[in-house]
Amino acid sequence: MQISAALRLGAVLVVCLLHTAQAQDPGCKCLTYYLGKCDAAGGNAQACTCNIGVGRDTQAVDCTKLIPKCWLMKIESLGTKVGRRPKPPNALVDNDGLYNPDCESDGTFKARQCNGTDTCWCVNSAGVRRTDKGDAQSMKCPELVRTFWVVVQMKLNDTFSGSLSDLQAAITNLITSRYNLSKDSVANIELENPYVYIDLKQNSSAKSPGVVDITDVGYYMEKDIKGDNLMQADQRFDLSVNGRSLGVQEPLILYIDEKPHEISMKRLTAGVIAVIVVVVVAIVAGIVVLVLTRRKRGRYEKAEMKEMNEMQKELNS
């Protein structure tokens, strides 16, 4: 009886070990997000299923493609204790436009976003505000306006002296292989040493379900250039031209929509308004000084002419 129990216990341990090995199959991991959790059901790596935690929810994802920006922003805004060093008390964070977005079931942004109060605004497909902010009752966002053009600006650590065509080929290859973006979406790459400008374009007809979105690519690239890799640790962002690795920094992502934005001058920040007021006052003051100077000069010239005339009369007499 003891031998039989031992055999059964051994069999259970073997099954558990096999299951653990299958779940940790190196071929079954989330390549596009380091916090993704994957499981190879039945030991079949091709049947790998992955999910990510989005707030209190668990969302199934396809880790062969980029994770939608809306989910990533929500995760970052809510914070996480997994794989990250806890923030020190009272630490300040440069949010750089970060907020906790409302996402559709497929990971796209909802057209209307709010900040947890009655203040709301409309965003484009990149989640970037494109209207003035207003109250929840009056703010209506009938559609999610598509961003068809993303400009990625980055600065090379050193001035590039090689062939422009080689640089363009290296950047195109990096974008298509790392982010799985279609080569057709890389519209143009320009070099103004040490700055590089990459135009990613994708109209509504070119963005079908399952196709990588250029706004997600822009988000991933910004993180990569800042050194905040969203992918696995062994998947480093490396721009190499003819075997030479080029360091990059200072990313700037610009978004151009299919429809003009509706942001007016009514809601400028106090700092911007103050600058404008100072400039206007300085210009007005300059004009006033100029006018007064000319008036004084005119009066002096008239007085001088009068004195000359009087002296001439005295001489004549």
Summary of the structure (lengths in Angstrom):
residues: 317
radius of gyration: 31.4
end to end distance: 151.2
largest distance: 151.2
contacts: 811
relative contact order: 0.10
helix: 38%
strand: 23%
